[in-house]
Amino acid sequence: MTSMRTDLTSSATAPAEPAEGVAPTTGGGRVLAHRLSVGYGDRPVLQDVDLALPDGAVTAIVGPNGCGKSTLLRAVGRVLSPSDGAVLLDGEPVHRMPTRQVARALGLLPQTNVVPEQLTVRDLVQRGRFPHRGAFSRWTDRDEEAVAVALAATGTDEMADRLVDELSGGQRQRAWIAMVLAQQTPVLLLDEPTTYLDLAHRIEVLRLLRRLNEERQVTVAMVLHDLDEACRYADHLVAMCEGEVVAQGAPREIVTPELVEEVFGVRCMTVPDPVTGTPLIIPT
């Protein structure tokens, strides 16, 4: 396969000021992957991947099944260790940093989450405060405020006392996002946050992430399957194929019929979205 590698940087709009009542997230959070290689046993998945997450922007990682999208996100979140290369957080190799320090900088929402029985939404969100508390430290007003802000920001405050098992798919996903928000990290990593959700709930979650990015200036990186939705809701797009980053940059700059055919094997034409002007994919 002939690669059309590019190294374009998204020019995201200036972040909005934090909304009233929403605690701003501060701190560095610049994330870079340099010549990153990751595998499972003897099977390589990522090969010499370079990645930069633009600060204060929403990045969507797209590509066909099995191309390494989730592996890349898990390596950035320090769940997987690289066989070569490094992930840098503010210039420091993330895999050499203390776990608690990483958890205060990177909030990771995996693809699959298991909730213990009889756990309420509030209980779940409170777990996001673990990185900020010592083994024997008491629950503080600051912890309580962080949980309250996370519940309000995700619209889950009215269901805080409900069991997570009783929620709809969209409500449950918002509760998990609230838990990650309670960590108050400058970087949020989400692995397929809209998978298994219907159209209304997908839009609900994507709008929530977009709003949190704009109001709290959180850097968001998420794996998405729907290319049209990735173009509409992300400032920066990373296209992957066969364990490599084929292109990265603003959706309007890199999403072309040639790129879609190379990455997904689908012949198409692209037209501007009548609402946002971002690319819409029409298979031919």
Order of alpha helices (4+ residues) and beta strands (2+ residues): beta-beta-beta-alpha-beta-beta-alpha-beta-alpha-alpha-alpha-beta-alpha-beta-alpha-beta-beta-alpha-alpha-beta-beta
